[in-house]
């Protein structure tokens, strides 16, 4: 399913970039930093699992995880709702 792989790459790249930007923000307390780090790890884990397994179900699950993360930044100019 090449379209699924391309969509995963696109959504993951956007969500990862936004998560890393939030993590690099100044003035984060330890609990917030830990939460953001956990979110970033979860995002990467879903992506890596989908790439390793490669089934349509794994790709769909990872896309859902990445979309949910990307929707946190729906106001960002690079956000694409598709």
GINOR-V165031 format. One record per pair of residues at least 12 apart in sequence whose C-alpha atoms are under 6 Angstrom apart, sorted by sequence separation. I is the first residue (numbers start at 1). J is the second residue. D is the distance in Angstrom with one decimal. If there is no record, write none. Layout:
# GINOR-V165031
i/j/d
I/J/D
I/J/D
This chain:
# GINOR-V165031
i/j/d
23/36/6.0
47/62/5.7
46/62/5.0
12/66/5.5
15/69/5.7
8/63/5.3
11/66/5.9
15/70/4.6
